Amino acid sequence: MSVITIVSILGIAVGVLMMIVVRSVMQGFEVDFRNMLMAVEPHVIFASEEKSESEPDWRSLVTAAKAKPDVLSATPFAGGVAYVETESYQTGVQLFGFSAAEAGPRLDKLKGSLLAGTLDLADDTLVVSDATAQDLGLRVGDEVGVYPSDEVIEIAHVYRAALDEADEDKKKKMLTGIEIKPLKLRIAGVVRAQTNRDGGYAYTSLTTGQKILKLGTGVTGVAVELVDPEQAGLFAEGLKSALPAGWKPTLWTDADDARLAAMKNEQIMMQLVLLIIAAVAAFSVMNTTITVTTQKRREIGVLTAVGARPGMVVSVFVLQAAIVGVIGTLLGLVGSFLVIWLRNDIRAGLSMLGGGEVHAVDGVFLATIPVNVQTGDVVFTCCVSILLCLVAAVIPAYFASRLDPAAALRD
């Protein structure tokens, strides 16, 4: 156990530790983010981007969707951008109006994020995110006014037309006619926002949503919850024939498809970097083997002089590399699980050393460092580590086995 052998073992241990920890954390980020999206977004939304003069046959779509075996719920909803206001402030939200009786699985996903109140979605009530509640200073039981964004657009058009009006009487009449009549609702619940973008969501009953958005008895679309959200694309493809004219599917992955793709690319590049780290550790083993074969030239010469075959000489050094590789891999494996176990404490310590502090709220996405340890990845990492050590040892051992015994003994 020379110093260079110990250094080689530590190099392998660090390489294995890095490969397992980084791979597990990267996968944890992706899994947590996908789970967050699945919790926030309906798995599939069928809707039209443009308003139709005639009411589409969404009921047939609901029937066709519910007939599929992997569907938890298919719920018509009234959705759109709306403004929530108090006496002093207002903010925009993405409004969803569901029938609580039909949207059970959809609401079940939100129950884990419920901070106060209820998710019953009774008429004339509103459930908002904690971000919206904080912006407006809202609590359960408070009354707010809600109106659709279309009204603001219409008012803007009227106001612009009034400014262009040359007749002062007509201008005054147009300006005095501008009025917003928000629907008064009571805050029934507050849910935790999982992301900044999620902070602008609000939920109400289907009937109330139709009143706010002035849909009459119509709906904006149909939200579907699936047993396996990963099959959302295949499910949407299978219902194309049942879609009303102009309607298109939107998958839960579409909400942040760019970020999901970026995570995949990051994982690919990180795997490349980790393989380079493993190769560097293997070079360390090769360096050890080269050093040992140089130091043991006379012993190699004696072995070959008494009839040892090249394969026997090679096996001696490969066995040494295997021992080094196994010990280093085991140390790296133990160290990786220790780092994973203490990852949040390590983050807090590093943050304190850097003069900062960790702002983490339990239950919020990325409040802790996520990990997703895959047994297959761990086994693959350990096997690759040991294999690289063996390959790194074979090359110098092969050349050492071909030494001329007489020349080796003279040195």
Residue pairs with C-beta under 8 A, 6 or more apart in sequence:
4 287
4 288
4 291
5 288
5 324
7 284
7 288
8 281
8 284
8 285
8 287
8 288
8 324
8 328
9 324
9 327
9 328
9 331
10 328
10 331
11 280
11 281
11 284
11 285
11 328
12 281
12 284
12 285
12 324
12 325
12 328
12 329
12 331
12 332
12 385
12 389
13 328
13 329
13 331
13 332
13 335
14 277
14 281
14 332
15 277
15 278
15 280
15 281
15 328
15 332
15 385
16 278
16 281
16 328
16 329
16 331
16 332
16 333
16 335
16 336
16 381
16 382
16 385
17 332
17 335
17 336
17 339
18 274
18 277
19 274
19 277
19 278
19 332
19 381
19 385
20 332
20 333
20 336
20 337
20 340
20 373
20 377
20 378
20 381
21 336
21 339
21 340
21 343
22 270
22 274
23 270
23 271
23 274
23 374
23 377
23 381
24 336
24 340
24 371
24 372
24 373
24 374
24 377
25 343
25 369
25 370
25 371
26 263
26 266
26 267
26 270
27 267
27 371
27 372
27 374
27 377
28 369
28 370
28 371
28 372
29 263
29 366
29 370
30 260
30 263
30 264
30 267
30 372
31 370
31 372
32 365
32 366
32 370
33 256
33 259
33 260
33 263
33 365
34 260
36 194
36 195
36 365
37 252
37 253
37 255
37 256
38 109
38 229
38 252
39 109
39 110
39 112
39 113
39 194
40 194
40 195
40 198
40 201
40 255
41 252
41 255
42 106
42 223
42 224
42 225
42 252
43 224
43 225
43 226
43 229
43 232
43 251
43 252
44 223
44 224
44 226
44 232
44 235
44 236
44 249
44 250
44 251
44 252
45 221
45 222
45 223
45 224
45 249
45 250
46 58
46 61
46 65
46 221
46 222
46 224
46 236
46 239
46 243
46 247
46 248
46 249
46 250
47 79
47 220
47 221
47 222
47 247
47 248
47 250
48 56
48 221
48 244
48 246
48 247
48 248
49 246
49 248
50 246
52 245
52 246
55 217
55 218
56 244
56 245
56 246
56 247
57 244
58 76
58 219
58 221
58 222
58 244
60 242
60 244
61 74
61 222
61 239
61 242
61 243
61 244
61 247
62 74
62 75
62 76
62 222
64 239
64 242
65 71
65 74
65 222
65 224
65 239
65 242
66 73
66 74
68 235
68 238
68 239
70 226
70 227
70 228
70 231
70 235
71 224
71 225
71 226
71 227
71 235
72 105
72 225
72 226
72 227
73 102
73 103
73 104
73 105
73 106
73 223
73 224
73 225
74 222
74 223
74 224
75 98
75 99
75 102
75 103
75 106
75 222
75 223
75 224
75 225
76 99
76 102
76 206
76 219
76 221
76 222
76 223
77 96
77 97
77 98
77 103
77 206
77 209
77 219
77 220
77 221
77 222
77 223
78 95
78 96
78 97
78 206
78 209
78 210
78 212
78 213
78 215
78 219
78 220
79 94
79 95
79 96
79 97
79 209
79 213
79 220
79 221
80 94
80 95
80 148
80 149
80 150
80 213
80 220
81 92
81 93
81 94
81 95
81 148
81 149
82 92
82 93
82 95
82 146
82 147
82 148
82 149
82 202
82 212
82 213
83 90
83 91
83 92
83 93
83 146
83 147
83 148
83 149
83 152
83 182
84 90
84 91
84 92
84 93
84 126
84 128
84 132
84 136
84 144
84 145
84 146
84 202
85 91
85 136
85 144
85 145
85 146
85 147
85 182
86 136
86 137
86 138
86 142
86 144
86 145
89 135
89 136
89 137
90 136
91 132
91 135
91 136
91 200
92 149
92 200
93 128
93 132
93 200
93 201
93 202
94 200
94 201
94 202
95 146
95 202
95 203
95 204
95 209
95 212
95 213
96 201
96 202
96 203
96 204
96 209
96 223
97 203
97 204
97 205
97 206
97 207
97 208
97 209
97 210
97 212
97 213
98 106
98 107
98 121
98 203
98 204
98 205
98 206
98 209
98 223
99 121
99 205
99 206
100 107
100 119
100 120
100 121
100 122
100 205
103 121
103 223
105 225
106 223
106 225
107 119
107 121
109 225
110 119
110 191
110 203
111 119
112 363
113 191
113 192
113 194
113 363
114 189
114 190
114 191
114 192
115 130
115 190
115 191
115 192
116 139
116 140
116 189
116 190
117 127
117 140
117 187
117 188
117 189
117 190
118 188
118 189
119 127
119 188
119 189
119 191
119 203
120 188
121 127
121 188
121 203
121 204
121 205
122 188
122 205
123 205
123 207
123 208
124 183
124 184
124 185
124 186
124 205
124 208
125 185
125 186
125 187
125 188
125 204
125 205
125 208
126 144
126 146
126 185
126 186
126 187
126 188
126 202
126 203
126 204
126 208
127 187
127 188
127 189
127 190
127 191
127 202
127 203
127 204
128 138
128 187
128 189
128 190
128 191
128 201
128 202
128 203
129 190
129 191
129 192
129 193
129 198
129 199
129 200
129 201
129 202
130 190
130 191
130 192
130 193
130 199
131 193
131 196
131 198
131 199
131 200
132 138
132 193
132 199
132 200
132 202
133 139
133 187
133 190
136 144
138 144
138 187
138 190
139 187
139 190
140 187
140 188
140 189
140 190
141 186
141 187
142 186
142 187
143 184
143 185
143 186
143 187
144 184
144 185
144 186
144 187
145 182
145 183
145 184
145 185
146 182
146 183
146 185
146 212
147 180
147 181
147 182
147 183
147 212
148 212
148 213
148 214
150 213
150 214
151 180
152 180
155 178
155 180
158 174
158 177
158 178
159 175
159 178
161 174
162 171
162 174
162 175
162 178
163 171
165 171
165 174
183 208
183 211
183 212
185 204
185 208
191 203
192 363
192 364
193 199
193 201
194 364
194 365
195 365
197 255
204 212
206 219
209 215
210 216
210 217
210 218
210 219
213 220
221 247
224 235
226 232
226 235
229 252
232 251
232 252
232 253
233 251
233 253
236 249
236 251
239 249
240 249
243 249
253 260
275 384
278 384
278 385
278 388
279 388
281 328
281 385
281 388
281 389
282 388
282 389
282 391
282 392
283 392
285 321
285 324
285 325
285 388
285 389
285 392
285 393
286 392
286 393
286 395
286 396
288 321
288 324
289 317
289 320
289 321
289 392
289 393
289 396
289 397
290 396
292 317
292 320
293 300
293 317
293 396
293 397
293 399
293 400
296 400
297 400
297 403
297 408
297 411
298 408
298 409
298 411
300 313
300 400
300 401
300 403
300 408
301 403
301 404
301 405
301 406
301 407
301 408
301 409
301 411
302 405
302 409
303 312
303 313
304 310
304 313
304 401
304 403
304 405
304 408
305 405
305 409
310 398
310 401
310 402
311 401
313 397
313 400
313 401
314 394
314 397
314 398
314 400
314 401
316 397
317 393
317 396
317 397
317 400
318 390
318 393
318 394
318 397
320 393
321 389
321 390
321 392
321 393
321 397
322 386
322 389
322 390
322 393
324 389
325 385
325 386
325 388
325 389
325 390
326 386
328 385
328 389
329 382
329 385
329 386
332 385
333 378
333 382
339 346
340 371
340 373
343 369
343 371
344 368
344 369
347 358
347 369
348 358
351 357
351 358
360 367
360 368
361 367
